[in-house]
């Protein structure tokens, strides 16, 4: 279910206006994009935190309602700022979206599956933990699972091996490794010398 960010239009800009808005428990915001004029808003920082706390985090899409103004079907947080010391939310930018226009997102890569390398005790190194993708806003996943069930010892699986869901395109400049497996080290057991065996008896 899509979340809704409730906002109200704000009058005035600058530090003085920002302080007045924050003293009322809200924070300044600007909404722009999709070929429409930018709008100065005030929003509840708790609502912004709820959006960021969802599994998709900053990639979450939501609707916006502005009191006495426009209603936006789909938007996302383009940027948010926190106080350097208090770490409280002080400002955010909201980007209007066209549901049919693909955007670029950065999502986490999760390793799933147990392959021959893991079963044989090879050392596994997760190299690339995030990937850029292009898709329509509603199709952006919280993360992408990377299957390592075919991973053999002393091999590398790269970004080009990633098979995302339909409608999602993986973007990369170089074919970076996602996961590397080391060799399997076999320690051979040696027989004890005969004289040592006799001493133990």
KOLLUM-128342 format. One line per field, with one value per residue: residue in one letter; x, y, z of N, C-alpha, C in turn; residue number from 1. Coordinates in steps of 0.02 Angstrom, whole numbers, plus 32768, in hexadecimal, padded with zeros to 4 digits. Each point is the difference from the previous one (the first is absolute). Example, Ala and Ser with C-alpha at 12.3 -4.5 7.8 and 13.67 -1.06 7.14 Angstrom:
residu = [A; S]
n.X = [8294; 7FEE]
n.Y = [7EE4; 8035]
n.Z = [8186; 7FDC]
ca.X = [7FD3; 802A]
ca.Y = [803B; 803B]
ca.Z = [8000; 8003]
c.X = [802D; 7FD9]
c.Y = [803C; 8037]
c.Z = [8000; 8025]
num = [1; 2]
end
This chain:
residu = [X; X; X; X; X; X; X; X; X; X; X; X; X; X; X; X; X; X; X; X; X; X; X; X; X; X; X; X; X; X; X; X; X; X; X; X; X; X; X; X; X; X; X; X; X; X; X; X; X; X; X; X; X; X; X; X; X; X; X; X; X; X; X; X; X; X; X; X; X; X; X; X; X; X; X; X; X; X; X; X; X; X; X; X; X; X; X; X; X; X; X; X; X; X; X; X; X; X; X; X; X; X; X; X; X; X; X; X; X; X; X; X; X; X; X; X; X; X; X; X; X; X; X; X; X; X; X; X; X; X; X; X; X; X; X; X; X; X; X; X; X; X; X; X; X; X; X; X; X; X; X; X; X; X; X; X; X; X; X; X; X; X; X; X; X; X; X; X; X; X; X; X; X; X; X; X; X; X; X; X; X; X; X; X; X; X; X; X; X; X; X; X; X; X; X; X; X; X; X; X; X]
n.X = [802A; 7FF2; 8035; 7FE4; 8022; 7FE8; 7FF1; 801C; 7FE2; 803D; 7FFD; 8029; 803C; 8037; 8035; 7FE8; 7FEB; 803D; 801A; 7FD6; 800E; 8041; 7FF6; 7FDD; 803B; 8003; 800D; 802A; 7FDC; 801C; 7FCA; 801E; 8009; 8006; 802A; 7FF8; 7FE5; 8036; 7FF4; 7FFD; 8016; 7FD5; 802A; 7FE0; 8036; 7FCE; 7FDB; 8031; 8008; 7FBE; 8005; 8031; 7FD3; 7FE0; 7FF3; 7FDD; 7FF5; 8038; 7FFB; 7FE2; 7FC7; 7FE3; 7FC4; 7FEE; 7FE7; 7FEE; 7FFA; 7FC6; 8025; 8036; 7FEC; 8035; 7FF7; 803A; 8026; 803C; 8026; 800A; 7FF4; 8026; 7FF8; 8036; 7FEF; 803A; 7FE3; 7FC6; 8013; 7FE0; 7FC7; 801F; 8004; 7FD3; 8015; 7FC7; 800B; 7FD9; 7FDB; 8016; 7FC9; 7FFB; 8021; 802D; 8017; 8036; 8009; 8014; 800A; 7FF2; 8038; 7FD3; 8030; 7FE6; 7FF0; 8006; 8039; 801F; 800D; 7FC3; 7FE6; 802F; 7FE3; 7FF4; 8031; 7FC8; 8007; 7FD6; 800C; 7FCF; 7FEF; 800A; 7FC8; 8010; 7FC1; 7FE0; 7FCB; 7FC1; 7FEC; 7FC6; 802E; 8016; 802C; 7FF3; 800B; 8039; 7FE3; 803C; 7FED; 8019; 7FC8; 801A; 800F; 8033; 802B; 8023; 7FC3; 7FEA; 7FCE; 7FF1; 7FFE; 8024; 8012; 7FF4; 7FCE; 7FF3; 7FCD; 7FCA; 8014; 8033; 8024; 8033; 8017; 8033; 8037; 8013; 8011; 7FF0; 802D; 7FD1; 8014; 8031; 8014; 801E; 803D; 7FF4; 8010; 8022; 7FF6; 8036; 7FE4; 8034; 801C; 7FF5; 803E; 801B; 803A; 7FDC; 7FE8; 803F; 8016; 7FCD; 8019]
n.Y = [7FC4; 802F; 801A; 802A; 802F; 8014; 8034; 8038; 802D; 8016; 8035; 801B; 801A; 7FDD; 8011; 803F; 7FF8; 7FE5; 8030; 802A; 7FE3; 7FFE; 803F; 7FF8; 7FE2; 802C; 7FEB; 802D; 8002; 7FE5; 8009; 7FD8; 800C; 7FD3; 8031; 7FFC; 803A; 8017; 7FDE; 8036; 7FCF; 7FEA; 7FD3; 7FCC; 800E; 7FF4; 8022; 802D; 7FFD; 8001; 802E; 8020; 7FF2; 8009; 7FC2; 8028; 801A; 801D; 7FC0; 800A; 7FED; 803B; 800A; 8039; 8018; 8035; 801A; 7FFD; 7FCB; 7FF0; 7FCB; 7FE2; 7FDE; 8015; 7FF8; 801B; 7FEE; 803C; 801F; 7FF2; 8031; 7FF0; 8013; 8022; 801F; 801D; 7FFD; 8038; 7FEE; 8023; 7FD5; 8003; 7FDF; 800F; 7FC9; 8025; 7FC9; 7FEB; 7FDE; 801C; 802E; 7FD7; 7FED; 801F; 7FC4; 8006; 7FBE; 7FE0; 7FDD; 7FCF; 7FDF; 7FD6; 7FC8; 7FBF; 8014; 7FE0; 8040; 8013; 7FCF; 8015; 8034; 8015; 802B; 801E; 8028; 8025; 800C; 7FF8; 8032; 802D; 800B; 8021; 800F; 7FEF; 8020; 7FEE; 803A; 7FE8; 7FF4; 8037; 7FCE; 7FE4; 7FC7; 7FE9; 7FC5; 7FEE; 7FD4; 7FE1; 7FE2; 8024; 8022; 7FFB; 7FD6; 8034; 801A; 8026; 801B; 8018; 8043; 7FED; 7FDD; 803E; 7FDD; 8041; 8016; 7FED; 802B; 7FDB; 8036; 7FD5; 8034; 7FFF; 8021; 7FDD; 7FC8; 8024; 7FE2; 7FD4; 7FC3; 7FF5; 7FC6; 7FF0; 7FE7; 7FC1; 800C; 7FCE; 7FF2; 7FE5; 7FC8; 8007; 7FC6; 7FEF; 8014; 7FC6; 8023; 8034; 7FD4; 7FE5; 8040; 8008; 7FC5]
n.Z = [8000; 7FD2; 801D; 802B; 7FE1; 8039; 7FD9; 8013; 7FDB; 7FF4; 8027; 7FD5; 7FF2; 8005; 8025; 7FFD; 7FC2; 7FF2; 8027; 7FE2; 7FC6; 800E; 8016; 7FC8; 7FFD; 7FCE; 7FC2; 7FE6; 7FC9; 7FCB; 7FDB; 7FD5; 7FBF; 7FCF; 7FF0; 8042; 8012; 801E; 8037; 8026; 8026; 802D; 801A; 8019; 8023; 802C; 7FD4; 7FFC; 8042; 8001; 7FD1; 8021; 802E; 7FC6; 7FEB; 7FD9; 803C; 7FEC; 7FED; 8039; 7FE3; 7FFC; 8017; 7FE5; 8038; 7FDE; 803D; 7FE2; 7FF0; 7FE0; 7FE0; 8018; 7FC8; 7FE8; 8036; 8005; 8033; 7FE7; 803B; 8034; 802C; 8026; 803D; 7FF6; 8033; 7FF9; 7FC0; 800F; 7FE3; 7FD0; 7FCC; 7FD0; 7FCB; 7FE3; 7FDE; 7FD8; 7FFA; 7FC5; 8013; 7FC3; 8021; 7FE4; 803C; 8016; 801A; 803F; 7FF6; 8039; 8000; 8002; 801F; 7FD3; 801F; 8004; 7FE6; 7FCF; 7FF1; 8012; 7FDC; 7FD7; 801E; 7FC2; 8000; 8018; 7FCC; 8025; 7FBF; 7FD4; 802A; 7FD0; 7FDF; 7FC9; 8004; 7FC8; 8017; 7FF3; 801B; 7FEA; 7FD1; 801C; 8006; 803B; 7FE0; 7FE9; 7FFA; 8014; 7FD3; 8036; 7FEE; 7FCE; 8036; 7FD6; 801E; 8016; 8009; 7FCF; 8022; 7FC4; 7FFA; 7FCB; 8036; 8015; 8016; 7FF4; 8024; 7FE0; 7FD2; 8016; 7FF4; 8000; 8023; 7FD6; 8015; 8035; 7FE6; 8035; 8027; 8007; 7FEF; 802B; 7FE6; 8038; 7FFE; 7FF6; 803E; 7FE8; 803E; 7FE8; 8016; 8027; 7FEE; 803F; 800E; 7FED; 800B; 7FE5; 7FD1; 8000; 8002; 7FD6; 7FED]
ca.X = [7FD6; 8028; 7FF9; 7FEE; 8020; 7FD5; 8028; 7FDC; 8028; 801F; 800D; 8040; 803B; 8038; 800D; 7FCC; 7FC3; 800E; 7FFE; 7FBB; 7FE0; 801A; 7FE6; 7FBB; 8004; 8004; 803F; 7FF6; 8009; 7FF3; 7FEA; 800C; 8006; 7FCA; 7FEC; 7FD6; 8026; 8012; 7FD2; 801B; 7FD3; 8015; 7FEB; 8011; 803C; 7FF1; 7FE6; 803A; 8025; 7FDA; 800E; 8045; 8004; 7FE4; 8036; 8020; 8024; 7FFD; 7FE4; 7FB7; 7FD5; 7FC5; 7FD6; 8004; 7FC5; 800F; 7FC1; 7FEB; 8029; 8002; 800A; 8031; 7FF6; 803D; 803A; 8035; 802C; 803B; 8037; 7FEB; 8038; 7FFB; 802A; 8040; 800C; 7FC4; 7FEA; 7FB8; 7FF0; 7FF8; 7FE6; 7FFD; 7FE9; 7FD2; 8000; 7FC6; 8014; 7FD2; 8003; 8015; 8044; 8032; 8030; 803A; 8001; 8037; 7FE3; 8030; 8004; 8003; 8016; 7FD3; 8011; 803F; 801D; 8038; 8037; 7FEF; 7FFC; 8044; 8026; 8028; 7FF6; 7FD4; 8009; 7FCB; 8024; 7FD2; 7FC6; 7FCA; 8000; 7FD0; 7FCF; 7FD0; 7FBD; 7FCA; 8003; 7FDB; 8021; 8040; 7FFD; 8025; 8043; 8002; 8022; 8032; 8004; 8043; 7FFB; 802B; 8044; 8034; 803E; 802F; 7FDC; 7FE5; 7FC0; 8002; 7FBF; 7FDE; 7FDE; 7FC4; 7FC1; 7FCB; 7FBB; 7FEA; 7FF5; 8039; 803E; 803B; 802D; 8045; 8033; 802E; 7FE1; 8021; 7FEE; 7FD0; 8018; 803B; 800D; 8046; 800A; 7FF4; 8040; 7FFB; 8038; 800A; 8014; 803C; 8007; 8033; 8038; 7FF5; 801C; 7FD2; 7FC7; 8015; 8005; 7FBC; 7FE4]
ca.Y = [803C; 803D; 8031; 8044; 8036; 803B; 803D; 803F; 8034; 802F; 8043; 8019; 7FD5; 801A; 7FE3; 8015; 7FD9; 7FBB; 7FF9; 8003; 7FC0; 7FCB; 800B; 7FE5; 7FB7; 7FEA; 8013; 8018; 7FD0; 8019; 7FCC; 8016; 7FCA; 7FEB; 8038; 8030; 8030; 7FEB; 8018; 8000; 7FDB; 7FEF; 7FBB; 7FE5; 7FD5; 7FBB; 7FDE; 7FF3; 7FC9; 7FC3; 7FEC; 7FE8; 7FC3; 7FC8; 7FD6; 8020; 803A; 803C; 7FEE; 7FF9; 802F; 8011; 8036; 803F; 802C; 8044; 801F; 8036; 8002; 7FC7; 7FBC; 7FDF; 7FB7; 7FDC; 8029; 7FE1; 8030; 800D; 8011; 8016; 8019; 7FFA; 802C; 7FDD; 7FE9; 7FE2; 7FCC; 8007; 8013; 8049; 8015; 7FCA; 800E; 7FCD; 7FFF; 7FE2; 7FCC; 7FE5; 7FB8; 7FDB; 8013; 7FDE; 8027; 7FDB; 7FF4; 7FD8; 7FCF; 7FD1; 7FBC; 7FCD; 7FBF; 7FC9; 7FC0; 7FE0; 7FDD; 7FD3; 8022; 8003; 7FBC; 7FE4; 8028; 8036; 8043; 8028; 8049; 8028; 803A; 8036; 7FF9; 8029; 8004; 8031; 7FE2; 802E; 7FE2; 802C; 8009; 7FCE; 7FBF; 7FFF; 7FD3; 8014; 7FE5; 7FCD; 7FC3; 7FE8; 7FB8; 7FE4; 7FB7; 7FE1; 8019; 7FCD; 801A; 8026; 8020; 8043; 8010; 8049; 8022; 7FE9; 7FC1; 800F; 7FF9; 8023; 7FF3; 8023; 8047; 801D; 7FFE; 800C; 8032; 7FFF; 8016; 7FC8; 7FC1; 7FF4; 7FC1; 8004; 7FD2; 7FD8; 7FC7; 7FEA; 7FB8; 7FD3; 7FE9; 7FBD; 7FEF; 7FB7; 7FE3; 7FD6; 7FCA; 800A; 7FD1; 7FC2; 8003; 8027; 7FD6; 7FD1; 8023; 800D; 7FC1]
ca.Z = [8000; 7FFA; 8036; 7FEC; 8025; 8004; 8002; 7FF7; 7FE0; 802F; 7FE6; 8017; 7FFB; 8026; 8042; 802F; 7FF3; 8012; 8049; 8016; 7FEE; 802C; 8044; 8002; 7FFC; 7FBA; 7FE0; 7FBB; 7FC9; 7FBC; 7FD1; 7FBC; 7FD0; 7FD4; 7FD6; 8024; 8029; 8043; 8033; 8043; 802C; 8044; 800D; 8042; 7FF9; 8014; 7FC4; 7FD5; 801F; 7FF4; 7FBB; 7FFE; 8028; 7FDB; 7FE3; 7FC6; 8017; 7FD6; 7FBF; 8007; 7FDE; 8029; 7FE6; 8026; 8001; 8018; 8014; 7FD4; 7FC3; 7FD4; 8019; 7FD5; 8003; 8010; 800D; 8029; 8020; 7FD7; 802D; 8043; 8026; 8048; 8027; 8007; 8044; 801E; 7FD1; 7FF3; 7FBC; 7FFB; 7FBE; 7FCF; 7FBC; 7FE7; 7FB7; 7FDF; 7FD1; 7FCE; 800B; 7FC4; 7FEC; 802A; 8025; 8019; 8049; 801A; 802E; 801D; 7FE5; 8034; 7FE9; 8016; 7FE3; 8015; 7FC7; 800E; 8024; 8047; 801C; 8005; 8030; 7FE2; 801D; 7FD5; 8009; 7FE1; 7FE9; 7FEF; 802C; 7FE5; 7FB8; 7FE3; 7FD3; 7FE0; 7FFC; 8013; 8049; 8027; 7FFA; 8025; 803A; 803C; 7FF3; 7FCB; 8014; 7FD0; 800B; 7FFF; 8005; 7FCD; 800B; 8008; 801E; 7FD6; 7FC9; 800B; 7FE0; 7FF3; 7FF9; 7FC3; 8010; 8027; 7FDA; 8025; 7FEC; 7FC3; 8008; 8023; 7FDA; 802A; 7FE1; 801A; 7FD0; 7FF9; 8015; 8041; 8021; 8037; 8034; 7FEE; 802B; 7FFF; 7FF5; 8038; 801C; 801C; 802D; 8000; 8040; 7FF9; 8031; 8032; 7FFB; 8025; 8044; 802A; 800F; 8033; 8040; 801A; 8019]
c.X = [802C; 7FF2; 7FED; 8024; 7FD3; 802B; 7FD3; 802E; 801D; 800F; 8043; 8037; 8038; 8003; 7FC9; 7FC0; 800A; 7FFD; 7FB8; 7FDB; 8017; 7FE7; 7FB9; 7FFE; 8003; 8046; 7FF0; 800D; 7FF2; 7FEB; 8008; 8001; 7FC1; 7FE4; 7FD3; 802A; 8010; 7FD1; 8023; 7FCE; 801C; 7FE3; 8014; 803D; 7FF4; 7FE4; 8039; 8028; 7FDC; 800D; 8046; 8007; 7FE3; 8038; 8024; 8026; 7FF7; 7FE5; 7FB4; 7FDC; 7FC1; 7FD8; 8007; 7FBE; 8014; 7FBF; 7FEF; 8027; 7FFE; 8006; 802C; 7FF9; 803E; 803B; 8033; 802A; 803F; 803D; 7FE2; 803F; 7FF2; 802E; 8042; 800E; 7FC3; 7FE6; 7FB5; 7FF6; 7FF4; 7FE3; 7FFC; 7FE7; 7FD6; 7FFC; 7FC0; 8017; 7FC9; 8004; 801B; 8047; 8033; 8030; 803A; 7FFD; 803F; 7FE3; 8036; 7FFD; 8007; 8016; 7FD2; 8017; 8044; 801A; 8038; 8039; 7FF2; 8001; 8046; 802D; 802C; 7FEF; 7FD8; 8009; 7FC9; 801E; 7FD2; 7FBF; 7FC5; 8006; 7FCE; 7FD3; 7FD5; 7FBE; 7FCC; 7FFD; 7FDF; 8022; 8040; 7FFA; 8026; 8049; 7FFA; 8028; 802F; 800D; 8048; 7FFF; 802A; 8049; 8031; 803D; 802B; 7FDD; 7FE6; 7FBD; 7FFC; 7FB9; 7FDA; 7FDB; 7FBF; 7FC2; 7FC8; 7FBB; 7FF0; 7FF4; 8039; 8040; 803A; 8030; 8045; 802F; 8033; 7FDF; 8020; 7FEC; 7FCE; 8017; 803A; 8006; 8049; 8005; 7FEE; 8043; 7FF6; 803F; 8006; 8018; 803B; 8001; 8038; 8038; 7FF4; 801A; 7FD3; 7FC4; 8011; 8003; 7FBB; 7FE2; 8016]
c.Y = [803E; 802F; 8044; 8032; 803D; 803E; 803D; 8032; 802F; 8041; 8018; 7FCD; 801F; 7FE2; 8012; 7FD8; 7FB8; 7FF5; 8001; 7FBF; 7FC9; 8008; 7FE7; 7FB4; 7FE4; 8012; 801A; 7FC9; 8024; 7FC5; 801A; 7FC3; 7FF4; 803A; 8033; 802F; 7FE3; 8021; 7FFC; 7FE2; 7FFE; 7FBB; 7FEC; 7FD2; 7FB8; 7FD8; 7FEE; 7FC5; 7FBD; 7FE5; 7FE1; 7FBE; 7FC3; 7FD8; 8021; 8040; 803D; 7FF2; 7FF9; 8034; 8009; 8036; 803D; 8024; 8042; 8022; 803B; 8003; 7FBE; 7FBE; 7FDC; 7FB5; 7FDB; 8030; 7FD8; 8037; 8008; 800E; 8010; 8013; 7FF9; 8031; 7FDB; 7FE4; 7FDB; 7FC5; 8000; 8017; 804B; 8016; 7FC2; 801A; 7FC5; 8005; 7FE0; 7FCE; 7FF4; 7FB4; 7FD8; 800F; 7FDD; 8031; 7FD4; 7FFC; 7FDA; 7FD1; 7FD0; 7FBD; 7FCE; 7FBE; 7FCA; 7FC0; 7FE6; 7FD5; 7FD1; 8020; 8004; 7FBB; 7FE2; 802A; 8035; 8043; 802A; 804A; 8025; 8043; 803C; 7FF7; 802A; 8002; 8035; 7FDC; 8037; 7FDB; 8035; 8003; 7FC9; 7FBC; 7FFC; 7FD3; 801C; 7FE9; 7FCC; 7FC4; 7FE9; 7FB6; 7FE7; 7FB4; 7FDB; 8014; 7FC7; 801E; 8023; 801F; 8044; 8006; 804C; 801C; 7FE8; 7FBE; 800A; 7FFC; 8020; 7FEE; 8027; 8049; 8024; 7FF6; 8011; 802F; 7FF9; 8016; 7FC9; 7FC2; 7FE8; 7FBC; 800C; 7FD4; 7FD7; 7FC6; 7FEC; 7FB6; 7FD9; 7FE4; 7FBD; 7FF1; 7FB5; 7FE9; 7FD1; 7FCC; 8011; 7FCE; 7FC4; 8004; 8028; 7FD7; 7FCF; 8021; 800B; 7FC1; 7FF3]
c.Z = [8000; 803A; 7FE3; 802C; 7FFF; 800A; 7FFC; 7FDF; 8036; 7FDC; 801C; 7FF9; 8029; 8045; 8032; 7FF8; 8014; 804B; 801A; 7FF2; 8030; 8047; 8007; 7FFB; 7FB9; 7FE5; 7FBA; 7FCE; 7FBE; 7FD5; 7FB9; 7FD2; 7FD7; 7FD8; 8021; 802B; 8044; 8033; 8044; 8031; 8047; 800F; 8046; 7FF8; 8014; 7FC5; 7FD0; 801B; 7FF5; 7FB9; 7FFB; 8026; 7FDE; 7FE0; 7FC5; 8013; 7FD2; 7FBA; 8002; 7FD7; 8029; 7FDC; 802E; 7FFB; 801E; 8011; 7FD3; 7FBF; 7FDB; 8026; 7FCF; 8009; 8016; 8007; 8027; 8020; 7FD5; 802B; 8044; 8027; 804A; 8022; 800E; 8046; 801D; 7FD6; 7FF5; 7FB8; 7FFD; 7FBD; 7FD3; 7FBD; 7FE8; 7FB4; 7FE7; 7FCC; 7FCD; 8006; 7FC5; 7FEB; 802E; 8021; 8014; 804C; 8012; 8035; 8018; 7FDD; 803A; 7FE2; 801C; 7FDE; 8017; 7FC6; 8014; 8028; 804B; 8020; 800B; 802D; 7FE3; 8021; 7FCE; 8010; 7FD9; 7FEE; 7FF4; 8026; 7FE9; 7FB4; 7FEA; 7FCF; 7FE1; 7FF9; 800E; 804D; 8028; 7FFF; 8029; 803D; 803B; 7FFA; 7FC9; 801A; 7FC9; 8010; 7FFA; 8004; 7FCC; 800A; 800E; 8022; 7FCC; 7FC3; 8016; 7FDC; 7FFA; 7FF6; 7FC3; 800B; 8026; 7FD3; 8027; 7FE6; 7FC0; 800F; 8023; 7FD8; 802F; 7FDA; 801F; 7FC9; 7FF4; 801E; 8041; 801D; 8039; 803A; 7FE4; 8030; 7FFA; 7FF3; 803F; 8017; 8022; 8029; 8004; 8045; 7FF4; 8037; 8031; 7FF5; 802D; 8047; 802F; 8013; 8038; 8045; 8020; 801F; 8048]
num = [1; 2; 3; 4; 5; 6; 7; 8; 9; 10; 11; 12; 13; 14; 15; 16; 17; 18; 19; 20; 21; 22; 23; 24; 25; 26; 27; 28; 29; 30; 31; 32; 33; 34; 35; 36; 37; 38; 39; 40; 41; 42; 43; 44; 45; 46; 47; 48; 49; 50; 51; 52; 53; 54; 55; 56; 57; 58; 59; 60; 61; 62; 63; 64; 65; 66; 67; 68; 69; 70; 71; 72; 73; 74; 75; 76; 77; 78; 79; 80; 81; 82; 83; 84; 85; 86; 87; 88; 89; 90; 91; 92; 93; 94; 95; 96; 97; 98; 99; 100; 101; 102; 103; 104; 105; 106; 107; 108; 109; 110; 111; 112; 113; 114; 115; 116; 117; 118; 119; 120; 121; 122; 123; 124; 125; 126; 127; 128; 129; 130; 131; 132; 133; 134; 135; 136; 137; 138; 139; 140; 141; 142; 143; 144; 145; 146; 147; 148; 149; 150; 151; 152; 153; 154; 155; 156; 157; 158; 159; 160; 161; 162; 163; 164; 165; 166; 167; 168; 169; 170; 171; 172; 173; 174; 175; 176; 177; 178; 179; 180; 181; 182; 183; 184; 185; 186; 187; 188; 189; 190; 191; 192; 193; 194; 195; 196; 197; 198; 199; 200; 201]
end
